Amino acid sequence: MELYEFLYTDCIYESAMATMSLHLTKKGAYKAMREFLETGYMQWYNERIIYGKNRAYGDKFETHGHWAVKSIEVKE
């Protein structure tokens, strides 16, 4: 059986990728990734509006972050 995992790290220099969720379909994993990133982007954008461009997490969204969808094989 094959599962798909949504992986994420907020800093590629200081931490490893972590499994955020597991899904039966690739579409489900990408949907979870999109929802996670949209929520994070809206939080980042709103904080930029409130606190100013250079104070809230830098000038770019997820500058050092990384995300991916990977298939894994489930064995008995």
QUIRADA-V631474 format. One record per residue. RES is the residue in one small letter. OMEGA is omega in whole degrees, -180 to 180 (none if undefined). D_FIRST is the distance of its C-alpha to the first C-alpha in whole Angstrom. Layout:
res->RES omega->OMEGA d_first->D_FIRST
res->RES omega->OMEGA d_first->D_FIRST
//
This chain:
res->m omega->-179 d_first->0
res->e omega->175 d_first->4
res->l omega->178 d_first->7
res->y omega->-180 d_first->10
res->e omega->174 d_first->13
res->f omega->-178 d_first->17
res->l omega->-179 d_first->19
res->y omega->167 d_first->23
res->t omega->-179 d_first->26
res->d omega->178 d_first->29
res->c omega->-177 d_first->31
res->i omega->-178 d_first->30
res->y omega->-173 d_first->33
res->e omega->-179 d_first->33
res->s omega->-178 d_first->29
res->a omega->176 d_first->26
res->m omega->178 d_first->23
res->a omega->177 d_first->21
res->t omega->179 d_first->18
res->m omega->179 d_first->19
res->s omega->176 d_first->16
res->l omega->-176 d_first->13
res->h omega->178 d_first->12
res->l omega->-179 d_first->9
res->t omega->177 d_first->11
res->k omega->179 d_first->13
res->k omega->179 d_first->16
res->g omega->179 d_first->16
res->a omega->178 d_first->16
res->y omega->178 d_first->19
res->k omega->178 d_first->20
res->a omega->179 d_first->20
res->m omega->-180 d_first->21
res->r omega->-180 d_first->24
res->e omega->179 d_first->25
res->f omega->-178 d_first->25
res->l omega->177 d_first->28
res->e omega->178 d_first->30
res->t omega->178 d_first->31
res->g omega->180 d_first->31
res->y omega->-180 d_first->33
res->m omega->176 d_first->35
res->q omega->179 d_first->36
res->w omega->-178 d_first->37
res->y omega->180 d_first->39
res->n omega->178 d_first->41
res->e omega->175 d_first->42
res->r omega->179 d_first->43
res->i omega->-176 d_first->46
res->i omega->-171 d_first->47
res->y omega->-179 d_first->47
res->g omega->-173 d_first->48
res->k omega->-172 d_first->46
res->n omega->-178 d_first->47
res->r omega->-173 d_first->46
res->a omega->172 d_first->43
res->y omega->179 d_first->40
res->g omega->-174 d_first->42
res->d omega->-178 d_first->42
res->k omega->178 d_first->39
res->f omega->176 d_first->35
res->e omega->-179 d_first->33
res->t omega->-177 d_first->35
res->h omega->-180 d_first->33
res->g omega->177 d_first->30
res->h omega->179 d_first->26
res->w omega->-177 d_first->23
res->a omega->171 d_first->20
res->v omega->-177 d_first->16
res->k omega->177 d_first->14
res->s omega->177 d_first->10
res->i omega->179 d_first->9
res->e omega->178 d_first->6
res->v omega->180 d_first->5
res->k omega->-179 d_first->7
res->e omega->none d_first->9
//
